[in-house]
Amino acid sequence: MVFDACDHKIRQLVIRAAEEIRKAKGLPEEKNITVLFNEAAPLLGVIAATLSSRNVSKLPAPHEMVNEAGKLLIPRRDCPKCGGKECMSLYALCTGCTDAEGGKYLTKWECSLCGHKERFGKAFVQWLDEMGIDFQPGMKADMGIKTATDKGLE
């Protein structure tokens, strides 16, 4: 199952509706979005399918990764093995991945055409810096991100 922007937006709307329904009923605030979704989905006629990292890719689909000019936003490279153009994608590796060999490698380039892999000890953000991709790191509050721990842990 790949990332579906429409499904994602529907889930966000259901969660927001659940928050409003709880307020209207005078129920206490709920922080767990799974609970919120499961409460409101049947009321709104949305099928509450269970999602897990085993069956859902967190990466957007390729058509969602291009700008207005059709240029890929995610870095791509040409494959040295099969010669394919812009077919190698960059992936971050966790230390538990087989490809990471216990943390020896932090990233890999993998060809979508022939499966050729190249692993590196370089971090994902280092690649982005080298490729001139400007990302703005900062505090979540500065970026407008709100979480349940904004007010501290209770």
Backbone as CSV, one residue per row, in Angstrom:
resi,resn,N_x,N_y,N_z,CA_x,CA_y,CA_z,C_x,C_y,C_z
1,MET,0.852,-1.169,0.000,0.000,0.000,0.000,0.898,1.232,0.000
2,VAL,0.691,2.134,-0.921,1.496,3.338,-1.003,0.774,4.499,-0.333
3,PHE,1.503,5.564,-0.116,0.941,6.757,0.480,-0.153,7.309,-0.417
4,ASP,-1.335,7.568,0.154,-2.462,8.131,-0.589,-2.829,9.454,0.055
5,ALA,-2.593,10.548,-0.666,-2.837,11.877,-0.114,-4.314,12.075,0.226
6,CYS,-5.213,11.531,-0.591,-6.652,11.677,-0.328,-7.041,10.955,0.963
7,ASP,-6.590,9.725,1.108,-6.878,8.957,2.318,-6.317,9.659,3.545
8,HIS,-5.121,10.226,3.405,-4.488,10.947,4.509,-5.336,12.150,4.923
9,LYS,-5.826,12.912,3.950,-6.668,14.083,4.243,-7.979,13.666,4.895
10,ILE,-8.565,12.574,4.414,-9.809,12.080,5.010,-9.580,11.691,6.465
11,ARG,-8.469,11.010,6.737,-8.155,10.626,8.118,-7.983,11.865,8.998
12,GLN,-7.325,12.897,8.474,-7.155,14.129,9.247,-8.510,14.765,9.555
13,LEU,-9.409,14.786,8.574,-10.741,15.366,8.779,-11.541,14.573,9.812
14,VAL,-11.453,13.256,9.741,-12.167,12.408,10.703,-11.652,12.672,12.119
15,ILE,-10.348,12.803,12.268,-9.755,13.065,13.583,-10.201,14.424,14.113
16,ARG,-10.210,15.438,13.239,-10.677,16.766,13.669,-12.158,16.737,14.032
17,ALA,-12.949,15.996,13.249,-14.380,15.858,13.556,-14.569,15.180,14.905
18,ALA,-13.751,14.168,15.185,-13.847,13.461,16.471,-13.560,14.406,17.625
19,GLU,-12.589,15.288,17.464,-12.285,16.263,18.520,-13.488,17.171,18.778
20,GLU,-14.129,17.613,17.701,-15.300,18.493,17.842,-16.490,17.746,18.434
21,ILE,-16.677,16.499,18.045,-17.768,15.685,18.594,-17.576,15.494,20.093
22,ARG,-16.333,15.218,20.508,-16.047,15.051,21.941,-16.324,16.347,22.700
23,LYS,-15.946,17.487,22.122,-16.223,18.783,22.769,-17.724,18.995,22.925
24,ALA,-18.468,18.724,21.846,-19.926,18.919,21.865,-20.608,18.023,22.890
25,LYS,-20.093,16.834,23.093,-20.657,15.894,24.066,-20.186,16.178,25.485
26,GLY,-19.213,17.088,25.631,-18.672,17.395,26.954,-17.707,16.348,27.476
27,LEU,-17.145,15.549,26.585,-16.187,14.509,26.974,-14.797,15.117,27.152
28,PRO,-13.947,14.475,27.933,-12.586,15.008,28.114,-11.795,14.941,26.803
29,GLU,-10.784,15.791,26.705,-9.944,15.831,25.520,-9.170,14.518,25.386
30,GLU,-9.089,14.017,24.163,-8.363,12.780,23.874,-7.179,13.118,22.986
31,LYS,-5.990,12.644,23.349,-4.769,12.920,22.585,-4.429,11.804,21.598
32,ASN,-4.926,10.604,21.833,-4.612,9.457,20.994,-5.430,9.528,19.707
33,ILE,-4.752,9.763,18.567,-5.478,9.934,17.312,-6.130,8.641,16.827
34,THR,-5.615,7.495,17.233,-6.245,6.227,16.864,-7.601,6.108,17.537
35,VAL,-7.667,6.470,18.805,-8.939,6.451,19.539,-9.923,7.419,18.891
36,LEU,-9.445,8.623,18.583,-10.303,9.621,17.953,-10.836,9.122,16.612
37,PHE,-9.957,8.581,15.791,-10.374,8.092,14.484,-11.400,6.969,14.625
38,ASN,-11.133,6.027,15.510,-12.043,4.884,15.680,-13.394,5.295,16.252
39,GLU,-13.445,6.389,17.018,-14.717,6.882,17.539,-15.570,7.537,16.454
40,ALA,-14.941,8.328,15.596,-15.698,9.121,14.630,-15.914,8.438,13.280
41,ALA,-15.030,7.541,12.898,-15.132,6.911,11.578,-16.498,6.266,11.324
42,PRO,-17.039,5.455,12.252,-18.353,4.845,11.993,-19.475,5.889,11.890
43,LEU,-19.373,6.966,12.658,-20.388,8.022,12.615,-20.402,8.745,11.276
44,LEU,-19.238,8.842,10.649,-19.107,9.553,9.381,-19.132,8.626,8.165
45,GLY,-19.264,7.322,8.416,-19.331,6.365,7.322,-17.993,6.064,6.678
46,VAL,-16.915,6.296,7.415,-15.567,6.021,6.909,-15.147,4.647,7.410
47,ILE,-14.629,3.840,6.503,-14.180,2.504,6.884,-12.868,2.639,7.653
48,ALA,-12.852,2.128,8.871,-11.684,2.242,9.748,-10.733,1.080,9.513
49,ALA,-9.906,1.191,8.477,-8.915,0.153,8.189,-7.718,0.347,9.107
50,THR,-7.205,-0.742,9.631,-6.046,-0.687,10.504,-4.791,-0.477,9.665
51,LEU,-3.984,0.495,10.052,-2.730,0.767,9.362,-1.568,0.384,10.259
52,SER,-0.538,-0.149,9.658,0.689,-0.427,10.399,1.865,-0.199,9.466
53,SER,3.045,-0.081,10.026,4.224,0.149,9.202,4.570,-1.066,8.350
54,ARG,3.951,-2.199,8.631,4.205,-3.394,7.823,3.512,-3.325,6.464
55,ASN,2.345,-2.652,6.414,1.610,-2.643,5.153,1.405,-1.256,4.561
56,VAL,2.014,-0.241,5.139,1.850,1.115,4.623,3.216,1.753,4.429
57,SER,3.445,2.270,3.238,4.674,3.002,2.973,4.470,4.441,3.396
58,LYS,5.426,4.998,4.107,5.312,6.371,4.556,5.798,7.359,3.496
59,LEU,6.357,6.853,2.411,6.858,7.730,1.368,5.737,8.110,0.409
60,PRO,5.726,9.352,-0.065,4.718,9.742,-1.050,4.962,9.053,-2.387
61,ALA,3.925,8.994,-3.191,4.034,8.390,-4.517,4.908,9.271,-5.412
62,PRO,5.513,8.704,-6.459,6.402,9.494,-7.322,5.752,10.748,-7.903
63,HIS,4.474,10.687,-8.269,3.835,11.873,-8.843,3.652,13.000,-7.821
64,GLU,3.777,12.681,-6.542,3.671,13.690,-5.492,5.029,14.311,-5.163
65,MET,6.079,13.839,-5.805,7.427,14.305,-5.492,8.035,15.144,-6.603
66,VAL,7.185,15.802,-7.411,7.687,16.667,-8.474,7.174,18.085,-8.270
67,ASN,7.967,19.065,-8.701,7.527,20.448,-8.606,6.726,20.819,-9.856
68,GLU,6.359,22.090,-9.984,5.538,22.543,-11.102,6.218,22.306,-12.451
69,ALA,7.541,22.345,-12.472,8.290,22.151,-13.716,8.504,20.671,-14.050
70,GLY,8.028,19.771,-13.189,8.196,18.342,-13.411,9.511,17.789,-12.900
71,LYS,10.303,18.605,-12.226,11.606,18.182,-11.679,11.374,17.485,-10.340
72,LEU,12.068,16.367,-10.135,11.922,15.617,-8.886,12.424,16.428,-7.694
73,LEU,11.666,16.430,-6.616,12.063,17.121,-5.396,12.992,16.263,-4.554
74,ILE,12.833,14.964,-4.649,13.670,14.025,-3.923,14.895,13.735,-4.795
75,PRO,16.087,13.733,-4.207,17.284,13.528,-5.025,17.300,12.166,-5.727
76,ARG,17.719,12.177,-6.976,17.861,10.961,-7.770,19.200,11.001,-8.478
77,ARG,19.723,9.813,-8.798,20.981,9.707,-9.532,20.812,8.723,-10.677
78,ASP,21.738,8.787,-11.612,21.776,7.809,-12.702,22.431,6.530,-12.179
79,CYS,21.985,5.403,-12.665,22.523,4.113,-12.213,23.803,3.775,-12.984
80,PRO,24.901,3.511,-12.258,26.148,3.159,-12.937,26.125,1.748,-13.526
81,LYS,25.205,0.894,-13.057,25.166,-0.488,-13.524,24.341,-0.634,-14.805
82,CYS,23.071,-0.156,-14.788,22.210,-0.340,-15.957,22.153,0.892,-16.858
83,GLY,22.668,2.034,-16.360,22.686,3.249,-17.165,21.385,4.027,-17.156
84,GLY,20.416,3.608,-16.347,19.135,4.316,-16.256,19.313,5.740,-15.752
85,LYS,18.513,6.649,-16.269,18.596,8.058,-15.891,17.671,8.346,-14.714
86,GLU,18.202,9.000,-13.691,17.461,9.400,-12.482,16.595,8.269,-11.932
87,CYS,17.171,7.076,-11.844,16.417,5.916,-11.358,16.902,5.426,-9.998
88,MET,17.967,6.036,-9.471,18.466,5.640,-8.159,17.931,6.594,-7.097
89,SER,17.289,6.025,-6.090,16.709,6.808,-5.000,17.555,6.677,-3.745
90,LEU,17.544,7.724,-2.940,18.292,7.754,-1.685,17.397,7.299,-0.539
91,TYR,17.917,6.419,0.311,17.183,5.911,1.464,18.044,6.038,2.716
92,ALA,17.420,6.430,3.813,18.096,6.417,5.108,17.984,5.005,5.672
93,LEU,19.014,4.538,6.343,19.014,3.197,6.930,19.014,3.290,8.449
94,CYS,18.193,2.471,9.083,18.245,2.403,10.547,19.318,1.388,10.927
95,THR,19.813,1.464,12.133,20.908,0.574,12.537,20.489,-0.897,12.558
96,GLY,19.192,-1.150,12.659,18.711,-2.531,12.690,18.523,-3.152,11.320
97,CYS,18.592,-2.350,10.248,18.415,-2.873,8.888,19.584,-3.777,8.503
98,THR,19.291,-4.776,7.713,20.338,-5.666,7.219,21.355,-4.886,6.400
99,ASP,20.863,-3.964,5.569,21.760,-3.164,4.727,22.703,-2.287,5.540
100,ALA,22.305,-1.897,6.756,23.122,-1.002,7.575,24.305,-1.707,8.227
101,GLU,24.256,-3.016,8.305,25.308,-3.820,8.951,25.661,-3.271,10.323
102,GLY,24.640,-3.116,11.160,24.844,-2.685,12.539,25.276,-1.235,12.694
103,GLY,24.915,-0.384,11.770,25.256,1.031,11.871,26.473,1.441,11.064
104,LYS,27.091,0.492,10.378,28.257,0.804,9.548,27.860,1.724,8.384
105,TYR,26.659,1.485,7.834,26.149,2.305,6.734,24.915,3.070,7.200
106,LEU,24.797,4.332,6.789,23.673,5.189,7.195,22.685,5.442,6.064
107,THR,23.150,5.339,4.824,22.282,5.581,3.674,22.619,4.611,2.549
108,LYS,21.674,4.510,1.617,21.929,3.707,0.417,21.225,4.353,-0.767
109,TRP,21.818,4.187,-1.936,21.197,4.535,-3.205,20.769,3.223,-3.826
110,GLU,19.510,3.144,-4.274,19.017,1.906,-4.863,18.324,2.203,-6.187
111,CYS,18.657,1.407,-7.199,18.092,1.583,-8.537,16.722,0.915,-8.617
112,SER,15.741,1.659,-9.116,14.389,1.118,-9.262,14.263,0.222,-10.493
113,LEU,15.251,0.261,-11.376,15.193,-0.552,-12.597,15.873,-1.905,-12.445
114,CYS,17.104,-1.893,-11.931,17.859,-3.161,-11.857,18.114,-3.641,-10.419
115,GLY,17.787,-2.813,-9.407,17.984,-3.209,-8.015,19.394,-3.000,-7.482
116,HIS,20.275,-2.418,-8.282,21.651,-2.150,-7.853,21.645,-1.246,-6.614
117,LYS,22.492,-1.570,-5.608,22.573,-0.789,-4.369,23.996,-0.307,-4.138
118,GLU,24.087,0.908,-3.618,25.357,1.448,-3.152,25.113,1.989,-1.751
119,ARG,25.902,1.509,-0.771,25.717,1.937,0.622,26.836,2.872,1.044
120,PHE,26.483,3.813,1.950,27.445,4.812,2.395,27.314,5.065,3.890
121,GLY,28.401,5.491,4.511,28.413,5.866,5.921,27.999,7.314,6.129
122,LYS,27.565,7.959,5.077,27.176,9.363,5.108,25.697,9.474,5.492
123,ALA,25.363,10.438,6.355,23.980,10.635,6.796,23.124,11.227,5.676
124,PHE,21.834,11.019,5.776,20.874,11.492,4.775,20.979,13.012,4.579
125,VAL,21.055,13.760,5.695,21.119,15.219,5.594,22.418,15.686,4.954
126,GLN,23.483,14.916,5.091,24.739,15.267,4.422,24.568,15.207,2.904
127,TRP,23.842,14.177,2.419,23.563,14.079,0.990,22.756,15.288,0.531
128,LEU,21.738,15.645,1.309,20.893,16.774,0.932,21.701,18.065,0.870
129,ASP,22.591,18.251,1.853,23.468,19.435,1.843,24.333,19.463,0.583
130,GLU,24.946,18.339,0.256,25.836,18.260,-0.907,25.092,18.496,-2.213
131,MET,23.816,18.102,-2.258,23.031,18.256,-3.482,22.366,19.624,-3.573
132,GLY,22.609,20.460,-2.566,22.063,21.811,-2.596,20.586,21.877,-2.274
133,ILE,20.065,20.872,-1.588,18.661,20.881,-1.214,18.547,21.622,0.104
134,ASP,17.827,22.735,0.067,17.726,23.603,1.228,16.557,23.160,2.103
135,PHE,16.850,22.736,3.288,15.811,22.413,4.251,16.050,23.275,5.479
136,GLN,14.988,23.657,6.112,15.084,24.574,7.237,14.876,23.820,8.551
137,PRO,15.942,23.431,9.222,15.769,22.792,10.513,15.345,23.835,11.540
138,GLY,14.746,23.386,12.602,14.352,24.309,13.652,13.462,23.635,14.665
139,MET,13.031,24.425,15.609,12.138,23.920,16.644,10.747,23.714,16.057
140,LYS,10.034,22.710,16.551,8.714,22.414,16.004,7.765,23.594,16.150
141,ALA,7.868,24.353,17.235,6.988,25.506,17.443,7.249,26.587,16.384
142,ASP,8.523,26.744,15.984,8.869,27.727,14.954,8.286,27.355,13.596
143,MET,8.070,26.056,13.369,7.529,25.593,12.094,6.013,25.431,12.133
144,GLY,5.407,25.749,13.274,3.957,25.637,13.378,3.458,24.238,13.676
145,ILE,4.336,23.361,14.166,3.942,21.992,14.479,3.498,21.934,15.936
146,LYS,2.296,21.381,16.142,1.776,21.257,17.504,1.656,19.776,17.852
147,THR,2.091,19.430,19.060,2.007,18.045,19.519,1.420,17.998,20.919
148,ALA,1.139,16.785,21.352,0.543,16.597,22.682,1.484,17.011,23.801
149,THR,2.771,17.065,23.545,3.734,17.395,24.614,4.120,18.873,24.633
150,ASP,3.422,19.721,23.877,3.740,21.152,23.859,3.680,21.769,25.249
151,LYS,2.747,21.310,26.065,2.576,21.860,27.404,3.343,21.063,28.441
152,GLY,4.167,20.155,27.998,4.907,19.294,28.923,4.176,17.992,29.152
153,LEU,4.869,17.034,29.683,4.257,15.735,29.976,3.421,15.818,31.244
154,GLU,2.305,15.148,31.218,1.422,15.163,32.382,1.499,13.863,33.131
